[in-house]
């Protein structure tokens, strides 16, 4: 886990999350909001990851139409959980 939260690794992960864009999760945080949020909250999240107490947020479930008709369930994790993944 120490390698996962290493600064350079997290910078690269953040760049990937930003480039993928994507919708906000259940917390409503967008990719545009993550930089400011991380400045004030990253140390607590990192500590939780290292001590094993981090709990991911629920995944936002939405339904999207399928090309051939019907609907497909899609799960959208929070931006922070995408960063950690």
Residue pairs with C-beta under 8 A, 6 or more apart in sequence:
1 49
1 50
2 50
3 9
4 49
4 84
5 46
5 49
5 50
10 83
13 83
13 84
14 34
14 38
14 83
17 31
17 34
17 79
17 82
17 83
18 31
18 34
20 31
20 82
21 31
22 31
22 76
22 79
22 82
23 60
23 76
24 30
24 60
24 76
24 78
24 79
25 57
25 59
25 60
25 76
25 77
25 78
25 79
25 81
25 82
26 57
26 58
26 59
26 60
26 78
27 57
27 78
27 79
27 80
29 37
29 78
29 79
29 80
30 79
31 79
33 79
34 79
34 80
34 83
37 80
45 54
45 80
45 84
48 54
49 84
54 84
56 77
56 78
56 81
56 84
57 77
57 78
57 80
57 81
59 75
59 76
59 77
60 75
60 76
60 77
60 78
61 73
61 74
61 75
61 76
62 73
62 74
62 76
63 71
63 72
63 73
63 74
64 71
64 72
64 74
65 71
65 72
66 72
77 85
